[in-house]
Amino acid sequence: MADIINGLIARRGEMADQIRKLQAGLTHLDATIELFQPSYQPVRVNRGDTTRAMLDVLREATQPLTTPEIAERIGSSVKRTGIALCGQRSRGLVRSQRTGKCMAWEMMP
């Protein structure tokens, strides 16, 4: 069973990496389009979707996860994920503790 879970987690990480690469590609493509058509307004992803995904990951976790681990699973940057997590901590939804260079996060009980 653990092998199946580890395989699924690894595949999810691969997919999150693909999403990050696609998002970077979209950013570059949007910038190029704006060079030729300054009025172009690309559709932006709602930040609430990132927060929702991040909280879903923490709800499903069996142990605290670091900011980079969460960012990888949701396909977001570590910086954006850290900022969002701090916001949720101030709302009382998550808690954190330092583990080496990173913060480890979990849902409040």
Order of alpha helices (4+ residues) and beta strands (2+ residues): alpha-alpha-beta-alpha-alpha-beta-beta
